[in-house]
Amino acid sequence: MLPCYVLLDLETTGGNPVLDRITEIAAVRMEGGREVDRWSTLVNPGTPISSFIQNLTGISNVMVREAPGFETVAPRLLAMLKDAVLVAHNVRFDHGFLLNEFARIDVTLRAKTLCTVRLSRLLYPQHRSHGLDAIMQRHGLTTSARHRAMGDVDMVLAWLVIAASELGAEQISRQALTLLQGSAALPPQLETHVGDIPETAGVYLFYGEGPLPLYIGKSIKLRSRVMAHFQAASRQAREMRIAQEIRRIEWIETAGELGALLLEARLVKEQQPVYNRQLRRERTLCAWRLSDNPLANPLLSLVRGDELQPREFGQLYGIYRSKNQAISSLRELADTHSLCLQALGLESGKGRCFAHQISRCQGVCCGAEKPERHHLRLQLALSAQKLQLWPHPGKVGLREHNPQTGRTDIHVFDQWCHLATVHDEAELAEALSSSRPLAFDLDTYRLLLKHLPSPGKSGPALLHFAAAPIDDLVEYAP
């Protein structure tokens, strides 16, 4: 199959390479098509083996009690792996455990890997299942040592012999070399060919068995970012869970980073992937509205939901993801600037407040401070959190162009809201004539604060669409 490889299998205390440990190692070294070394050992994991794992593997706590720890067997394993490709059935699992075990003894494992599950997919695409049990049933293989490390290694070796006789050794070698070219870290059950994913900006969607995505992400280099997820699976629990569940990948190209950010935010809110948290829909957004009247009681009122209109941002301060967050932030502000909680509406009562008694309020509650002065101090304290009014006379657009792909995306905005991304005059006309109500989105607001230049400042020109044809738009350069 390959000039030099080590076929390896591990038994472990569980499926998480970060938390669980190795209980058994088996390895067979092949050189030039011949077996040159064979080795197996139990390993003391230093942690109890659950009854479920004991029943599955037949390896008990008693069996490993006197076995060597991984640090003792590591030199023997490294010697077997030297200058060889690490081959395993679902190699990402075994490789992840080895990486973590070696890291615990301050050794960095560097080895090319090849997955025989993926090799089976390439060699026998007509079959749906490529787990070891399915392969054994398909080819009539039997063993009395299933789920023991050397028993599983021998089954994979026997399957490789059968595959070579059925398909030819040359085809086995050719497909194995194909897998070695950067794809061995991929989950074995992944049906999408990662090589088809373009190295351009866009959004990628990970799917499991169901119709809804597991995770949605964005990148200016799609293929590299997707591969980074799988390479991190041996070190991060969330990436491991995604890699275990993923079945296929879809992607949508954009002209640049801004388009990818906007599309990611919209898709996450629409489809609510289980592994996305930061960009999910926020139904409880709120902000503080400051009264113009210094004598108002309270001075601040909470604006929530549909009442949060961008056209009123000149009177609103801070955007919070919950009422509790808004109140907590305001209390902290009051404490820092010696503001009166009664006047702010955060405490009930009349007359001298408790904060004034301990010198944390300057006394607007009891006449020691003029309401106008307290109102001014409150305005100054809130100034850093003031929401910005839309700085343009109407709808504006930015054109992102990718010279490598030739793709152009035109992003249309109004009142901090993303109206559409269009590609021609007809789509632009439809976006401009749409009467859909504007839906404020915090993530889009923050994106535009960063990416849209303000009038009078340097950056790409923004033209009012009522007066500017599509060809007059200036390209966006972040």
DRENDO-1510 file (C-alpha; in Angstrom, 1 decimal, always signed):
<recs>
REC; n; res; u; v; w
REC; 1; MET; +0.0; +0.0; +0.0 .
REC; 2; LEU; +2.7; +2.5; +1.1 .
REC; 3; PRO; +6.5; +2.0; +1.2 .
REC; 4; CYS; +6.5; +2.2; +5.0 .
REC; 5; TYR; +3.6; +2.4; +7.4 .
REC; 6; VAL; +2.5; +1.4; +10.9 .
REC; 7; LEU; -1.1; +0.1; +11.2 .
REC; 8; LEU; -2.2; +1.0; +14.7 .
REC; 9; ASP; -5.2; +0.6; +17.0 .
REC; 10; LEU; -5.9; +1.9; +20.4 .
REC; 11; GLU; -8.4; +1.0; +23.1 .
REC; 12; THR; -9.4; +3.9; +25.4 .
REC; 13; THR; -11.5; +4.8; +28.5 .
REC; 14; GLY; -13.8; +6.8; +26.3 .
REC; 15; GLY; -14.2; +8.9; +23.1 .
REC; 16; ASN; -12.7; +12.3; +24.2 .
REC; 17; PRO; -9.0; +12.5; +23.5 .
REC; 18; VAL; -8.6; +15.4; +25.8 .
REC; 19; LEU; -10.2; +13.8; +28.9 .
REC; 20; ASP; -10.0; +10.1; +28.3 .
REC; 21; ARG; -6.9; +7.9; +28.3 .
REC; 22; ILE; -5.4; +4.9; +26.4 .
REC; 23; THR; -5.7; +1.4; +27.8 .
REC; 24; GLU; -4.2; -0.7; +25.0 .
REC; 25; ILE; -1.9; -0.2; +22.0 .
REC; 26; ALA; -1.3; -2.5; +19.1 .
REC; 27; ALA; +0.9; -1.7; +16.1 .
REC; 28; VAL; +2.3; -3.6; +13.1 .
REC; 29; ARG; +5.0; -2.0; +11.0 .
REC; 30; MET; +5.0; -2.8; +7.3 .
REC; 31; GLU; +8.0; -2.0; +5.0 .
REC; 32; GLY; +7.9; -2.8; +1.3 .
REC; 33; GLY; +4.7; -4.9; +1.7 .
REC; 34; ARG; +6.2; -7.1; +4.4 .
REC; 35; GLU; +5.6; -7.1; +8.1 .
REC; 36; VAL; +8.8; -6.2; +10.0 .
REC; 37; ASP; +7.6; -5.6; +13.5 .
REC; 38; ARG; +4.6; -6.4; +15.7 .
REC; 39; TRP; +3.9; -5.0; +19.2 .
REC; 40; SER; +1.0; -4.7; +21.6 .
REC; 41; THR; +0.7; -3.7; +25.3 .
REC; 42; LEU; -1.9; -2.9; +27.9 .
REC; 43; VAL; -1.5; +0.6; +29.3 .
REC; 44; ASN; -2.4; +1.8; +32.8 .
REC; 45; PRO; -4.6; +4.8; +32.1 .
REC; 46; GLY; -4.3; +6.3; +35.6 .
REC; 47; THR; -8.1; +6.6; +35.7 .
REC; 48; PRO; -10.9; +4.1; +36.3 .
REC; 49; ILE; -12.4; +2.2; +33.3 .
REC; 50; SER; -16.2; +2.4; +33.2 .
REC; 51; SER; -18.3; -0.7; +33.2 .
REC; 52; PHE; -19.6; +0.1; +29.7 .
REC; 53; ILE; -16.0; +0.3; +28.3 .
REC; 54; GLN; -15.0; -2.9; +30.2 .
REC; 55; ASN; -17.9; -4.7; +28.6 .
REC; 56; LEU; -17.1; -3.4; +25.2 .
REC; 57; THR; -13.4; -4.1; +25.1 .
REC; 58; GLY; -13.0; -6.8; +27.7 .
REC; 59; ILE; -10.2; -4.7; +29.4 .
REC; 60; SER; -10.9; -4.4; +33.1 .
REC; 61; ASN; -9.4; -2.3; +35.8 .
REC; 62; VAL; -7.7; -5.4; +37.2 .
REC; 63; MET; -6.0; -6.1; +33.9 .
REC; 64; VAL; -4.4; -2.6; +33.6 .
REC; 65; ARG; -3.5; -2.3; +37.3 .
REC; 66; GLU; +0.0; -3.6; +36.9 .
REC; 67; ALA; +0.4; -2.4; +33.3 .
REC; 68; PRO; +3.0; +0.3; +32.4 .
REC; 69; GLY; +1.9; +3.9; +32.0 .
REC; 70; PHE; +2.0; +5.7; +28.7 .
REC; 71; GLU; +5.2; +7.4; +29.6 .
REC; 72; THR; +6.9; +4.0; +29.9 .
REC; 73; VAL; +5.8; +2.6; +26.5 .
REC; 74; ALA; +6.2; +5.9; +24.6 .
REC; 75; PRO; +9.8; +5.2; +23.5 .
REC; 76; ARG; +8.8; +1.9; +22.0 .
REC; 77; LEU; +5.9; +3.4; +20.1 .
REC; 78; LEU; +8.0; +6.3; +18.8 .
REC; 79; ALA; +10.6; +3.8; +17.5 .
REC; 80; MET; +7.9; +1.9; +15.6 .
REC; 81; LEU; +6.5; +5.1; +14.1 .
REC; 82; LYS; +9.9; +6.5; +13.0 .
REC; 83; ASP; +9.8; +7.5; +9.3 .
REC; 84; ALA; +6.5; +5.7; +8.9 .
REC; 85; VAL; +3.0; +6.8; +8.0 .
REC; 86; LEU; +0.5; +6.2; +10.9 .
REC; 87; VAL; -2.4; +4.2; +9.5 .
REC; 88; ALA; -5.6; +3.5; +11.4 .
REC; 89; HIS; -9.3; +2.8; +11.0 .
REC; 90; ASN; -10.7; +6.3; +11.8 .
REC; 91; VAL; -7.1; +7.6; +12.3 .
REC; 92; ARG; -8.3; +11.0; +13.6 .
REC; 93; PHE; -9.5; +9.2; +16.8 .
REC; 94; ASP; -6.2; +7.3; +17.4 .
REC; 95; HIS; -4.0; +10.2; +16.3 .
REC; 96; GLY; -5.9; +12.6; +18.6 .
REC; 97; PHE; -5.3; +10.3; +21.6 .
REC; 98; LEU; -1.6; +9.9; +20.8 .
REC; 99; LEU; -1.2; +13.7; +20.4 .
REC; 100; ASN; -2.6; +14.3; +23.8 .
REC; 101; GLU; -0.8; +11.5; +25.5 .
REC; 102; PHE; +2.6; +12.6; +24.1 .
REC; 103; ALA; +1.8; +16.2; +25.0 .
REC; 104; ARG; +1.4; +15.2; +28.7 .
REC; 105; ILE; +5.0; +14.0; +28.7 .
REC; 106; ASP; +6.2; +17.0; +26.7 .
REC; 107; VAL; +6.8; +15.2; +23.5 .
REC; 108; THR; +5.5; +16.5; +20.1 .
REC; 109; LEU; +4.3; +13.7; +17.8 .
REC; 110; ARG; +5.0; +14.4; +14.2 .
REC; 111; ALA; +3.6; +11.8; +11.8 .
REC; 112; LYS; +1.8; +11.7; +8.6 .
REC; 113; THR; -1.6; +9.9; +8.9 .
REC; 114; LEU; -3.8; +7.9; +6.7 .
REC; 115; CYS; -7.4; +6.7; +7.5 .
REC; 116; THR; -8.5; +3.3; +6.2 .
REC; 117; VAL; -12.2; +4.3; +6.6 .
REC; 118; ARG; -11.6; +7.0; +4.0 .
REC; 119; LEU; -9.5; +4.6; +1.9 .
REC; 120; SER; -12.5; +2.1; +1.9 .
REC; 121; ARG; -14.7; +4.9; +0.7 .
REC; 122; LEU; -12.4; +5.6; -2.2 .
REC; 123; LEU; -12.0; +1.9; -3.1 .
REC; 124; TYR; -15.6; +0.8; -2.6 .
REC; 125; PRO; -17.8; +3.8; -3.2 .
REC; 126; GLN; -20.8; +1.6; -4.0 .
REC; 127; HIS; -21.1; +0.7; -0.3 .
REC; 128; ARG; -22.7; +3.0; +2.3 .
REC; 129; SER; -21.0; +1.8; +5.5 .
REC; 130; HIS; -17.2; +1.6; +6.0 .
REC; 131; GLY; -16.9; +0.9; +9.7 .
REC; 132; LEU; -14.8; -2.1; +10.6 .
REC; 133; ASP; -17.9; -4.3; +11.4 .
REC; 134; ALA; -19.4; -3.4; +8.0 .
REC; 135; ILE; -16.1; -4.2; +6.2 .
REC; 136; MET; -15.8; -7.6; +8.1 .
REC; 137; GLN; -19.3; -8.6; +7.1 .
REC; 138; ARG; -18.9; -7.5; +3.5 .
REC; 139; HIS; -15.7; -9.5; +3.0 .
REC; 140; GLY; -16.5; -12.5; +5.3 .
REC; 141; LEU; -13.8; -11.7; +7.9 .
REC; 142; THR; -14.2; -13.0; +11.5 .
REC; 143; THR; -12.2; -12.5; +14.7 .
REC; 144; SER; -12.6; -13.5; +18.3 .
REC; 145; ALA; -10.8; -10.4; +19.4 .
REC; 146; ARG; -13.0; -7.6; +18.2 .
REC; 147; HIS; -12.5; -4.3; +20.1 .
REC; 148; ARG; -9.1; -5.5; +21.3 .
REC; 149; ALA; -6.3; -3.5; +19.7 .
REC; 150; MET; -4.4; -6.3; +17.9 .
REC; 151; GLY; -7.5; -8.1; +16.9 .
REC; 152; ASP; -8.7; -4.9; +15.1 .
REC; 153; VAL; -5.3; -4.3; +13.5 .
REC; 154; ASP; -5.3; -7.9; +12.1 .
REC; 155; MET; -8.8; -7.3; +10.6 .
REC; 156; VAL; -7.7; -4.2; +8.8 .
REC; 157; LEU; -4.5; -6.0; +7.5 .
REC; 158; ALA; -6.7; -8.8; +6.3 .
REC; 159; TRP; -9.0; -6.4; +4.5 .
REC; 160; LEU; -6.1; -4.7; +2.8 .
REC; 161; VAL; -5.0; -8.1; +1.4 .
REC; 162; ILE; -8.5; -8.8; +0.1 .
REC; 163; ALA; -8.8; -5.3; -1.4 .
REC; 164; ALA; -5.4; -5.7; -3.2 .
REC; 165; SER; -6.5; -9.0; -4.7 .
REC; 166; GLU; -9.9; -7.6; -5.8 .
REC; 167; LEU; -8.8; -4.2; -7.1 .
REC; 168; GLY; -5.0; -4.5; -7.6 .
REC; 169; ALA; -2.1; -3.3; -5.4 .
REC; 170; GLU; -1.5; -0.4; -7.8 .
REC; 171; GLN; -4.9; +1.1; -7.2 .
REC; 172; ILE; -4.6; +0.7; -3.4 .
REC; 173; SER; -1.3; +2.5; -3.5 .
REC; 174; ARG; -2.7; +5.3; -5.8 .
REC; 175; GLN; -5.7; +6.0; -3.6 .
REC; 176; ALA; -3.6; +5.8; -0.4 .
REC; 177; LEU; -1.2; +8.5; -1.8 .
REC; 178; THR; -4.3; +10.6; -2.7 .
REC; 179; LEU; -5.4; +10.5; +0.9 .
REC; 180; LEU; -1.9; +11.5; +2.1 .
REC; 181; GLN; -2.1; +14.8; +0.3 .
REC; 182; GLY; -3.6; +16.7; +3.2 .
REC; 183; SER; -6.9; +14.9; +3.8 .
REC; 184; ALA; -6.1; +12.4; +6.4 .
REC; 185; ALA; -7.2; +14.6; +9.2 .
REC; 186; LEU; -10.8; +14.7; +7.9 .
REC; 187; PRO; -13.6; +12.8; +9.7 .
REC; 188; PRO; -13.9; +9.4; +8.0 .
REC; 189; GLN; -17.7; +9.7; +7.6 .
REC; 190; LEU; -17.5; +13.0; +5.7 .
REC; 191; GLU; -19.1; +12.7; +2.3 .
REC; 192; THR; -18.0; +16.0; +0.9 .
REC; 193; HIS; -14.7; +16.2; -1.0 .
REC; 194; VAL; -12.9; +19.0; +0.7 .
REC; 195; GLY; -10.8; +19.6; -2.3 .
REC; 196; ASP; -13.9; +21.0; -4.0 .
REC; 197; ILE; -14.2; +23.8; -1.5 .
REC; 198; PRO; -12.7; +27.0; -3.0 .
REC; 199; GLU; -10.0; +29.0; -1.2 .
REC; 200; THR; -12.0; +32.2; -1.4 .
REC; 201; ALA; -14.2; +34.3; +0.9 .
REC; 202; GLY; -17.5; +33.0; +1.9 .
REC; 203; VAL; -19.6; +31.1; +4.4 .
REC; 204; TYR; -19.5; +27.3; +5.1 .
REC; 205; LEU; -22.2; +25.2; +6.7 .
REC; 206; PHE; -21.6; +21.9; +8.5 .
REC; 207; TYR; -24.4; +19.3; +8.3 .
REC; 208; GLY; -25.0; +16.1; +10.3 .
REC; 209; GLU; -27.7; +13.6; +9.5 .
REC; 210; GLY; -30.5; +16.2; +9.8 .
REC; 211; PRO; -31.6; +19.0; +7.5 .
REC; 212; LEU; -30.4; +21.8; +9.8 .
REC; 213; PRO; -26.8; +22.8; +10.0 .
REC; 214; LEU; -24.6; +21.9; +13.0 .
REC; 215; TYR; -22.4; +25.0; +12.6 .
REC; 216; ILE; -22.1; +28.0; +10.3 .
REC; 217; GLY; -18.9; +29.9; +9.9 .
REC; 218; LYS; -17.2; +32.4; +7.6 .
REC; 219; SER; -13.6; +32.9; +6.3 .
REC; 220; ILE; -11.7; +34.7; +3.6 .
REC; 221; LYS; -10.2; +31.3; +2.8 .
REC; 222; LEU; -12.9; +28.7; +3.0 .
REC; 223; ARG; -11.0; +25.5; +2.5 .
REC; 224; SER; -8.2; +26.4; +5.0 .
REC; 225; ARG; -10.8; +27.4; +7.6 .
REC; 226; VAL; -12.7; +24.2; +7.2 .
REC; 227; MET; -9.5; +22.1; +7.6 .
REC; 228; ALA; -8.6; +24.1; +10.7 .
REC; 229; HIS; -11.8; +22.8; +12.4 .
REC; 230; PHE; -10.7; +19.2; +11.8 .
REC; 231; GLN; -7.1; +19.8; +12.8 .
REC; 232; ALA; -8.3; +21.2; +16.1 .
REC; 233; ALA; -10.6; +18.3; +16.9 .
REC; 234; SER; -7.9; +16.5; +18.8 .
REC; 235; ARG; -7.4; +19.5; +21.1 .
REC; 236; GLN; -10.8; +21.1; +21.6 .
REC; 237; ALA; -13.9; +19.3; +22.8 .
REC; 238; ARG; -16.4; +21.3; +20.7 .
REC; 239; GLU; -14.4; +20.7; +17.5 .
REC; 240; MET; -14.3; +17.0; +18.4 .
REC; 241; ARG; -18.1; +16.8; +18.8 .
REC; 242; ILE; -18.6; +18.6; +15.4 .
REC; 243; ALA; -16.1; +16.2; +13.7 .
REC; 244; GLN; -18.0; +13.2; +15.1 .
REC; 245; GLU; -21.4; +14.4; +13.9 .
REC; 246; ILE; -20.6; +16.0; +10.5 .
REC; 247; ARG; -21.6; +14.3; +7.3 .
REC; 248; ARG; -21.5; +17.0; +4.6 .
REC; 249; ILE; -20.4; +20.6; +4.0 .
REC; 250; GLU; -22.0; +23.3; +1.9 .
REC; 251; TRP; -20.6; +26.7; +1.1 .
REC; 252; ILE; -21.6; +30.0; -0.3 .
REC; 253; GLU; -18.9; +32.2; -1.9 .
REC; 254; THR; -18.8; +36.0; -1.4 .
REC; 255; ALA; -16.7; +38.7; -3.0 .
REC; 256; GLY; -15.0; +39.6; +0.3 .
REC; 257; GLU; -14.9; +39.6; +4.1 .
REC; 258; LEU; -17.8; +42.0; +4.7 .
REC; 259; GLY; -20.2; +39.9; +2.6 .
REC; 260; ALA; -19.1; +36.8; +4.5 .
REC; 261; LEU; -19.7; +38.5; +7.8 .
REC; 262; LEU; -23.2; +39.7; +6.8 .
REC; 263; LEU; -24.2; +36.4; +5.4 .
REC; 264; GLU; -22.9; +34.4; +8.4 .
REC; 265; ALA; -24.9; +36.7; +10.8 .
REC; 266; ARG; -28.1; +36.3; +8.8 .
REC; 267; LEU; -27.9; +32.5; +8.3 .
REC; 268; VAL; -27.0; +31.8; +12.0 .
REC; 269; LYS; -30.1; +33.8; +13.1 .
REC; 270; GLU; -32.3; +32.1; +10.5 .
REC; 271; GLN; -31.2; +28.5; +11.1 .
REC; 272; GLN; -30.0; +28.6; +14.7 .
REC; 273; PRO; -27.2; +26.0; +14.4 .
REC; 274; VAL; -26.6; +24.1; +17.7 .
REC; 275; TYR; -22.8; +24.9; +17.8 .
REC; 276; ASN; -23.2; +28.7; +17.1 .
REC; 277; ARG; -23.8; +30.8; +20.1 .
REC; 278; GLN; -22.5; +34.4; +19.7 .
REC; 279; LEU; -24.5; +35.3; +16.6 .
REC; 280; ARG; -27.9; +33.7; +17.5 .
REC; 281; ARG; -31.1; +35.7; +17.3 .
REC; 282; GLU; -31.5; +38.2; +20.1 .
REC; 283; ARG; -35.1; +38.6; +21.1 .
REC; 284; THR; -34.4; +40.7; +24.3 .
REC; 285; LEU; -32.3; +43.6; +23.0 .
REC; 286; CYS; -32.9; +46.8; +24.9 .
REC; 287; ALA; -31.4; +50.3; +25.4 .
REC; 288; TRP; -31.9; +53.2; +27.8 .
REC; 289; ARG; -33.9; +56.3; +26.6 .
REC; 290; LEU; -32.9; +59.5; +28.5 .
REC; 291; SER; -35.6; +62.0; +29.1 .
REC; 292; ASP; -35.0; +65.6; +28.0 .
REC; 293; ASN; -36.6; +66.8; +31.3 .
REC; 294; PRO; -34.2; +67.0; +34.2 .
REC; 295; LEU; -37.2; +66.7; +36.6 .
REC; 296; ALA; -38.5; +63.5; +35.0 .
REC; 297; ASN; -38.9; +60.6; +37.4 .
REC; 298; PRO; -37.4; +58.3; +36.4 .
REC; 299; LEU; -34.9; +59.9; +34.1 .
REC; 300; LEU; -34.3; +56.7; +32.1 .
REC; 301; SER; -36.7; +54.2; +30.6 .
REC; 302; LEU; -35.9; +50.9; +29.0 .
REC; 303; VAL; -36.7; +50.5; +25.3 .
REC; 304; ARG; -37.1; +46.9; +24.1 .
REC; 305; GLY; -37.9; +44.8; +21.1 .
REC; 306; ASP; -39.7; +46.5; +18.2 .
REC; 307; GLU; -39.5; +49.9; +20.0 .
REC; 308; LEU; -35.8; +49.9; +19.3 .
REC; 309; GLN; -35.9; +52.0; +16.2 .
REC; 310; PRO; -32.7; +53.3; +14.6 .
REC; 311; ARG; -34.3; +56.6; +13.8 .
REC; 312; GLU; -34.4; +57.3; +17.6 .
REC; 313; PHE; -30.8; +56.4; +18.3 .
REC; 314; GLY; -30.0; +60.0; +19.1 .
REC; 315; GLN; -31.9; +59.5; +22.4 .
REC; 316; LEU; -30.8; +56.0; +23.1 .
REC; 317; TYR; -27.8; +54.7; +25.0 .
REC; 318; GLY; -26.2; +51.3; +25.0 .
REC; 319; ILE; -27.5; +48.1; +23.4 .
REC; 320; TYR; -27.9; +45.2; +25.8 .
REC; 321; ARG; -28.8; +41.6; +25.3 .
REC; 322; SER; -31.1; +41.4; +28.3 .
REC; 323; LYS; -32.8; +43.6; +30.9 .
REC; 324; ASN; -30.5; +42.2; +33.6 .
REC; 325; GLN; -27.4; +43.2; +31.6 .
REC; 326; ALA; -28.9; +46.8; +31.1 .
REC; 327; ILE; -29.6; +47.2; +34.8 .
REC; 328; SER; -26.2; +45.8; +35.9 .
REC; 329; SER; -24.4; +48.2; +33.5 .
REC; 330; LEU; -26.4; +51.2; +34.7 .
REC; 331; ARG; -25.8; +50.4; +38.4 .
REC; 332; GLU; -22.0; +50.2; +37.6 .
REC; 333; LEU; -22.2; +53.6; +35.8 .
REC; 334; ALA; -24.1; +55.1; +38.7 .
REC; 335; ASP; -21.5; +53.9; +41.2 .
REC; 336; THR; -18.6; +55.2; +39.2 .
REC; 337; HIS; -20.2; +58.7; +38.6 .
REC; 338; SER; -22.0; +59.1; +42.0 .
REC; 339; LEU; -25.4; +59.2; +40.3 .
REC; 340; CYS; -28.7; +58.7; +42.2 .
REC; 341; LEU; -30.3; +55.3; +41.8 .
REC; 342; GLN; -33.7; +56.8; +42.7 .
REC; 343; ALA; -33.5; +59.4; +40.0 .
REC; 344; LEU; -32.5; +56.7; +37.5 .
REC; 345; GLY; -35.5; +54.6; +38.4 .
REC; 346; LEU; -33.4; +51.7; +39.8 .
REC; 347; GLU; -34.5; +52.1; +43.4 .
REC; 348; SER; -37.9; +53.1; +44.9 .
REC; 349; GLY; -38.4; +55.6; +47.8 .
REC; 350; LYS; -38.4; +59.3; +48.4 .
REC; 351; GLY; -36.0; +61.7; +50.0 .
REC; 352; ARG; -32.5; +61.0; +50.9 .
REC; 353; CYS; -31.3; +57.8; +49.3 .
REC; 354; PHE; -29.0; +55.3; +51.0 .
REC; 355; ALA; -26.2; +56.0; +48.5 .
REC; 356; HIS; -26.2; +59.6; +49.6 .
REC; 357; GLN; -25.9; +58.6; +53.2 .
REC; 358; ILE; -22.6; +56.7; +52.4 .
REC; 359; SER; -21.4; +59.5; +50.1 .
REC; 360; ARG; -22.0; +57.7; +46.8 .
REC; 361; CYS; -24.8; +60.0; +45.5 .
REC; 362; GLN; -24.4; +63.8; +45.3 .
REC; 363; GLY; -27.9; +64.4; +46.6 .
REC; 364; VAL; -30.3; +65.1; +43.8 .
REC; 365; CYS; -32.8; +63.0; +45.7 .
REC; 366; CYS; -32.8; +65.4; +48.7 .
REC; 367; GLY; -32.1; +68.8; +47.1 .
REC; 368; ALA; -28.3; +68.8; +47.7 .
REC; 369; GLU; -27.7; +68.7; +44.0 .
REC; 370; LYS; -29.7; +70.6; +41.3 .
REC; 371; PRO; -31.6; +68.3; +38.9 .
REC; 372; GLU; -30.1; +70.1; +35.9 .
REC; 373; ARG; -26.6; +69.4; +37.1 .
REC; 374; HIS; -27.4; +65.7; +37.8 .
REC; 375; HIS; -29.0; +65.4; +34.4 .
REC; 376; LEU; -25.9; +66.8; +32.7 .
REC; 377; ARG; -23.6; +64.5; +34.7 .
REC; 378; LEU; -25.8; +61.6; +33.6 .
REC; 379; GLN; -25.6; +62.6; +30.0 .
REC; 380; LEU; -21.8; +62.8; +30.2 .
REC; 381; ALA; -21.6; +59.4; +31.9 .
REC; 382; LEU; -23.7; +57.8; +29.2 .
REC; 383; SER; -22.0; +59.6; +26.3 .
REC; 384; ALA; -19.7; +56.8; +25.5 .
REC; 385; GLN; -22.7; +54.5; +25.1 .
REC; 386; LYS; -24.8; +56.7; +22.9 .
REC; 387; LEU; -26.1; +55.0; +19.8 .
REC; 388; GLN; -25.3; +56.7; +16.5 .
REC; 389; LEU; -27.9; +58.0; +14.2 .
REC; 390; TRP; -27.7; +56.8; +10.6 .
REC; 391; PRO; -25.2; +59.3; +9.1 .
REC; 392; HIS; -26.5; +59.2; +5.5 .
REC; 393; PRO; -29.5; +60.8; +3.8 .
REC; 394; GLY; -30.9; +57.5; +2.7 .
REC; 395; LYS; -29.9; +54.1; +1.4 .
REC; 396; VAL; -26.3; +53.5; +0.6 .
REC; 397; GLY; -24.2; +50.7; -0.9 .
REC; 398; LEU; -20.7; +49.3; -1.0 .
REC; 399; ARG; -19.3; +47.2; -3.8 .
REC; 400; GLU; -16.9; +44.4; -2.9 .
REC; 401; HIS; -15.0; +43.0; -5.8 .
REC; 402; ASN; -12.7; +40.0; -5.9 .
REC; 403; PRO; -10.2; +40.3; -8.7 .
REC; 404; GLN; -9.2; +36.6; -8.5 .
REC; 405; THR; -12.7; +35.3; -9.0 .
REC; 406; GLY; -14.3; +38.3; -10.8 .
REC; 407; ARG; -17.2; +38.2; -8.3 .
REC; 408; THR; -18.8; +41.5; -7.3 .
REC; 409; ASP; -21.2; +41.9; -4.4 .
REC; 410; ILE; -23.1; +45.1; -3.7 .
REC; 411; HIS; -24.3; +45.5; -0.2 .
REC; 412; VAL; -27.3; +47.8; +0.4 .
REC; 413; PHE; -27.9; +49.4; +3.8 .
REC; 414; ASP; -30.4; +51.8; +5.4 .
REC; 415; GLN; -30.7; +52.9; +9.0 .
REC; 416; TRP; -28.0; +50.4; +10.1 .
REC; 417; CYS; -29.9; +47.5; +8.6 .
REC; 418; HIS; -28.7; +45.3; +5.8 .
REC; 419; LEU; -31.4; +45.4; +3.1 .
REC; 420; ALA; -29.8; +43.0; +0.5 .
REC; 421; THR; -26.7; +41.9; -1.3 .
REC; 422; VAL; -27.2; +42.3; -5.1 .
REC; 423; HIS; -25.3; +41.7; -8.3 .
REC; 424; ASP; -27.1; +43.5; -11.1 .
REC; 425; GLU; -29.5; +46.4; -11.8 .
REC; 426; ALA; -32.6; +44.3; -11.5 .
REC; 427; GLU; -31.8; +43.0; -8.1 .
REC; 428; LEU; -30.8; +46.5; -7.0 .
REC; 429; ALA; -34.1; +48.0; -8.2 .
REC; 430; GLU; -36.0; +45.3; -6.3 .
REC; 431; ALA; -34.0; +46.0; -3.1 .
REC; 432; LEU; -34.5; +49.7; -3.3 .
REC; 433; SER; -38.3; +49.4; -3.9 .
REC; 434; SER; -38.9; +46.9; -1.1 .
REC; 435; SER; -41.3; +48.1; +1.5 .
REC; 436; ARG; -40.3; +45.5; +4.1 .
REC; 437; PRO; -40.0; +46.9; +7.6 .
REC; 438; LEU; -36.4; +47.4; +8.8 .
REC; 439; ALA; -35.3; +44.8; +11.3 .
REC; 440; PHE; -32.5; +46.1; +13.6 .
REC; 441; ASP; -29.7; +43.6; +14.3 .
REC; 442; LEU; -27.0; +44.3; +16.8 .
REC; 443; ASP; -24.3; +42.4; +15.0 .
REC; 444; THR; -25.0; +44.2; +11.7 .
REC; 445; TYR; -24.9; +47.5; +13.6 .
REC; 446; ARG; -21.5; +46.7; +15.0 .
REC; 447; LEU; -20.2; +45.6; +11.6 .
REC; 448; LEU; -21.3; +48.8; +10.0 .
REC; 449; LEU; -19.7; +50.9; +12.7 .
REC; 450; LYS; -16.5; +49.3; +11.7 .
REC; 451; HIS; -16.8; +49.0; +8.0 .
REC; 452; LEU; -18.9; +51.9; +6.8 .
REC; 453; PRO; -17.1; +55.2; +6.5 .
REC; 454; SER; -18.8; +58.3; +7.9 .
REC; 455; PRO; -19.6; +61.2; +5.6 .
REC; 456; GLY; -16.6; +63.5; +5.3 .
REC; 457; LYS; -14.1; +60.9; +6.3 .
REC; 458; SER; -11.6; +59.1; +4.1 .
REC; 459; GLY; -12.7; +55.8; +2.5 .
REC; 460; PRO; -14.8; +54.6; -0.3 .
REC; 461; ALA; -17.5; +57.0; -1.4 .
REC; 462; LEU; -21.1; +56.1; -0.5 .
REC; 463; LEU; -23.8; +57.4; -2.8 .
REC; 464; HIS; -27.5; +57.7; -2.3 .
REC; 465; PHE; -29.1; +55.2; -4.6 .
REC; 466; ALA; -31.8; +57.6; -5.5 .
REC; 467; ALA; -29.2; +59.7; -7.3 .
REC; 468; ALA; -26.5; +57.2; -8.3 .
REC; 469; PRO; -26.6; +54.4; -10.9 .
REC; 470; ILE; -25.1; +51.1; -9.9 .
REC; 471; ASP; -22.0; +51.7; -12.0 .
REC; 472; ASP; -21.0; +54.7; -10.0 .
REC; 473; LEU; -20.5; +52.8; -6.8 .
REC; 474; VAL; -16.9; +52.8; -5.6 .
REC; 475; GLU; -15.3; +49.4; -4.6 .
REC; 476; TYR; -15.0; +48.6; -0.9 .
REC; 477; ALA; -11.5; +48.2; +0.4 .
REC; 478; PRO; -11.4; +47.2; +4.1 .
</recs>
